[in-house]
């Protein structure tokens, strides 16, 4: 009977597995950390330069037609 109570404690009243939710939260935190690291390595100046070049190329192509 004690073992049955321990199993019931691993779930919420609605039947959600607490361990499963903890695992999902841990995975989500790891993904957010990766995203933050990636964003910190992105050079805003470089992105602006690439955007300007793409816009200039687009304008050249539009003028040809």
C-alpha positions as CSV (number, residue, x, y, z in Angstrom):
1,X,0.0,0.0,0.0
2,X,2.9,2.4,0.8
3,X,4.3,1.8,-2.7
4,X,1.0,2.7,-4.3
5,X,0.9,6.0,-2.4
6,X,4.4,6.8,-3.6
7,X,3.3,6.3,-7.2
8,X,0.2,8.5,-6.7
9,X,2.5,11.3,-5.3
10,X,4.4,11.3,-8.6
11,X,1.3,12.6,-10.4
12,X,-0.8,15.7,-9.9
13,X,-4.5,15.6,-9.1
14,X,-5.2,15.8,-12.8
15,X,-2.9,12.8,-13.6
16,X,0.1,14.8,-15.0
17,X,3.4,13.1,-14.4
18,X,5.5,15.4,-12.3
19,X,8.7,13.8,-13.4
20,X,7.7,14.2,-17.1
21,X,7.0,17.9,-16.6
22,X,10.4,18.4,-14.8
23,X,12.1,16.8,-17.7
24,X,10.3,19.0,-20.3
25,X,11.2,22.1,-18.3
26,X,14.9,21.0,-18.1
27,X,15.0,20.5,-21.9
28,X,13.3,23.8,-22.5
29,X,15.8,25.6,-20.3
30,X,18.7,24.0,-22.2
31,X,17.2,25.2,-25.5
32,X,16.7,28.7,-24.2
33,X,20.3,28.8,-23.1
34,X,21.5,27.8,-26.6
35,X,19.3,30.5,-28.1
36,X,20.8,33.1,-25.8
37,X,24.3,32.0,-26.6
38,X,23.6,32.1,-30.3
39,X,22.1,35.6,-30.0
40,X,25.0,36.9,-28.1
41,X,27.4,35.8,-30.9
42,X,25.4,37.5,-33.6
43,X,26.9,40.9,-34.7
44,X,24.1,43.5,-35.2
45,X,26.4,45.5,-37.4
46,X,27.1,42.5,-39.6
47,X,23.3,41.7,-39.9
48,X,22.6,45.4,-40.8
49,X,25.3,45.2,-43.5
50,X,23.9,42.0,-45.0
51,X,20.4,43.5,-45.0
52,X,21.7,46.6,-46.8
53,X,23.4,44.5,-49.4
54,X,20.3,42.4,-49.9
55,X,18.2,45.5,-50.3
56,X,20.6,47.0,-52.8
57,X,20.6,43.8,-54.8
58,X,16.8,43.7,-54.8
59,X,16.6,47.3,-56.0
60,X,19.0,46.5,-58.9
61,X,16.9,43.6,-59.9
62,X,13.7,45.7,-59.8
63,X,15.3,48.4,-62.0
64,X,16.3,45.8,-64.7
65,X,12.6,45.0,-65.3
